[in-house]
Amino acid sequence: MQTKIIHRILPIEKIIKRKGVLLLGPRRTGKSFYINHQIKPHKVINLLESETFRKMSARPELLREMVNKEDKIVAIDEIQKLPALMDEIHNLIETTDIKFILTGSSARKLSKSYTSLMAGRVKKLLIHPFVFPEIKNFHLDKVLQFGTLPPVYNSEDPWDELRDYTGLYLREEIQNEALVRRIDNFSRFIDFAAMTNGEVLNYEAIGRDAQVPARTIREYYSLLEDTLMGTILQPIKASKKRRCISTGKFYFFDLGVLNSILGRKSISSKTKEYGELFESFIYLELKAFVDYFSQDSHLNFWRIDSEYEVDFIINEEIAIEVKSTEFVQDKHLKGLNKFAELGPVKRMILVSRDLVKRKIGDIEVIPYTIFLEELWDGKIF
């Protein structure tokens, strides 16, 4: 249960003045809490309430009778439970001045239903767990261990919350919605997907390990994306100068959920796992910033073999490498230097746990706290 009110930095308050919002996000990322406490709409319709769902599923046109001219902003929670309401919402958008905020935890069910709404009338926005500027007294190791889901971050027993969350996802989101034929196959896949978080995807290898056909593994990853459990980061497009692998990397949306799936209850800063979590943390912050404030930006990575890789490329002109080391040395720079050899680069940044900001040649070494402050102030891109 959320015990602290943390101000969220989503741009909905600006958007809602012009158009409606489709707010998508995994379960328990705080969609309803944010809307009720920061937006404060004139009317809220919660489709998780069984009586409300029963009445509106029987008569979608009931929505027209429930709203009036005084309801300038109307929120409908968990709209994916009743996609049939989309036609009524569309009609009200066309015939009234009502601005709708629609929330959902699954893009799959809404993909066809909201297409007609998106043509300039409703803006899609993804909500993430808490991000760096929303958290006071930020503690890196706590975030790397437990993630930033609101009920988990505020809990006295975060591990218990995470265990319930991962069970809820498999039980309700996947099994109850009949999204896969074999929940046992999907459960094994989830384990291997977590083990390879942030690594270049190899569908055949994961399929062999999980005893599931590679074709099905691809479908499972699509399902994880559709249910907002993570995203596939694609490589930059290859050019004459810059070769690149063609396969993406999958990142879970929250580090606590990732650790819960793996049963990883502790981490040490001296381990490979710590470095992988640190990289994933920076990715999640970059992804959230793009989704909130820079949706026209492109976030990719670059890799030509096991020796040369740059973790994140912004708009194909800003190269960002992430190392959990407390003191960056020349050996940490080879990926950035190789990338710069193959074409023009606007900025090269290495994010680390260094204590001071400095420069090695053309590469900016930026402590992660300073990097995140500059990112969210719009000074990185």
Secondary structure as UniProt FT lines:
FT   HELIX           12..15
FT   TURN            16..18
FT   STRAND          20..24
FT   TURN            27..28
FT   HELIX           31..34
FT   HELIX           35..39
FT   STRAND          43..46
FT   TURN            47..48
FT   HELIX           50..58
FT   TURN            60..61
FT   HELIX           62..66
FT   TURN            69..70
FT   STRAND          73..77
FT   HELIX           79..81
FT   TURN            83..84
FT   HELIX           85..95
FT   STRAND          99..104
FT   HELIX           107..110
FT   TURN            111..114
FT   HELIX           115..118
FT   TURN            119..121
FT   STRAND          122..126
FT   HELIX           132..134
FT   TURN            136..137
FT   HELIX           140..146
FT   HELIX           150..153
FT   HELIX           158..168
FT   HELIX           169..176
FT   TURN            177..178
FT   HELIX           183..195
FT   TURN            196..198
FT   HELIX           203..210
FT   HELIX           214..226
FT   TURN            227..228
FT   STRAND          230..233
FT   STRAND          249..252
FT   HELIX           255..262
FT   TURN            269..270
FT   HELIX           272..293
FT   TURN            295..296
FT   STRAND          299..303
FT   STRAND          309..314
FT   TURN            315..317
FT   STRAND          318..322
FT   HELIX           330..332
FT   HELIX           334..341
FT   STRAND          347..352
FT   STRAND          358..360
FT   TURN            361..362
FT   STRAND          363..367
FT   HELIX           368..376
FT   TURN            377..378
//
